[in-house]
Amino acid sequence: MTTFQITARGPYSLASSARFLCGFTPAQGASATLADGRLVLGFLDESGYVPRVVALTQRGDVVSGELAAEASAHEVEAVARQVARVLSLDHDARGLAAIGDRDPVVAGLLAASPGFRPVCFPSPYEAAVWGVLAQRVAMPVAASIKQRLAVATETVAEGFGRSFHPAPAPARLLSVERFPGLTEEKIARLHAVARAALDGRLDASTLTAMPREQAIERLRAIRGVGPWTAEHILLRGCGVVDAMPTAEERVLRGIAEAYGLPETPTPQQALSLAERWRPFRMWIAVRLVMHLGASGRWSRGPAQRTAAVSRLGKTGLLTAKA
């Protein structure tokens, strides 16, 4: 058996997921769009960290998947659940439009990318590996190191005429003692992440079943996992929908830009404003970061930001003030 189907509840566009992945640096070398329009993902499954390749298509509200290699019915079901979480298809999005009805800024964000749902990391483990690799280095550099690590550890996923480079499998990552571009401390941190995965401490269902603070504390017990990395693993590795990433500065800056605030809000102010986004706070936060990146105002000063916000206000996108 190699095929499965996922039915989307509420608006969804696989094409929007593909466009996001094409510009998502952490996914470089692990995803591709084929000439026939299929989205192909290469990742480690969560049962044994085995490389898998899946080709995806959409027809109506049904997303169909095909594995590149034969698998048991149990394995296919597990991969289908994992893919659903990666594409945020494990949640019902039919209530999302109602948030836009009561918040014009959100309405503008939704209209800018119809059917988009955040694309998550394949697993908390792969999110953790990325979180460590990206510490204090540019994201393209981290992506290059990740791909070279995959090749060096022979963690290559092949299928549909392509080769993909997910994060190195945990057991193989533990065999890496030195690597170009990685300090001894960063390798030690990667080893800690690998051991946590093998010990079951990075299981998505376990982490999401915990109160958020308990899950963050559990993750921060891993060497090298600080507040930002722990939040990143939980929210982007487990596919949490209704939470605010207050440790992510880009979300705070995105709020200031979209709502026309005179300055970046504090985490507490952002939490207060985001109450109106329940139960999709994380999904809205991702859209805000996307909007901030597309606006070209990642590092503009207050005067430039005010002028840009004024221009956007004329488009109707920014019509609500916090």
Sequence and secondary structure as in RCSB ss.txt:
>XXXX:A:sequence
MTTFQITARGPYSLASSARFLCGFTPAQGASATLADGRLVLGFLDESGYVPRVVALTQRGDVVSGELAAEASAHE
VEAVARQVARVLSLDHDARGLAAIGDRDPVVAGLLAASPGFRPVCFPSPYEAAVWGVLAQRVAMPVAASIKQRLA
VATETVAEGFGRSFHPAPAPARLLSVERFPGLTEEKIARLHAVARAALDGRLDASTLTAMPREQAIERLRAIRGV
GPWTAEHILLRGCGVVDAMPTAEERVLRGIAEAYGLPETPTPQQALSLAERWRPFRMWIAVRLVMHLGASGRWSR
GPAQRTAAVSRLGKTGLLTAKA
>XXXX:A:secstr
  EEEEE SS   HHHHHHHHHT GGGTTTEEE TTS EEEEEE TTT  EEEEEEEEETTEEEEEESS   HHH
HHHHHHHHHHHTTTTS  TTHHHHHHH HHHHHHHHHSTT      S HHHHHHHHHHTTTS HHHHHHHHHHHH
HHTT  EEETTEEE  S  HHHHTT    TT  HHHHHHHHHHHHHHHTTTT HHHHHHS HHHHHHHHHTSTT 
 HHHHHHIIIIITT SS   TT HHHHHHHHHHHT SS   HHHHHHHGGGGTT HHHHHHHHHHHHHHHT TT 
 HHHHHHHHHHHHHHTS     
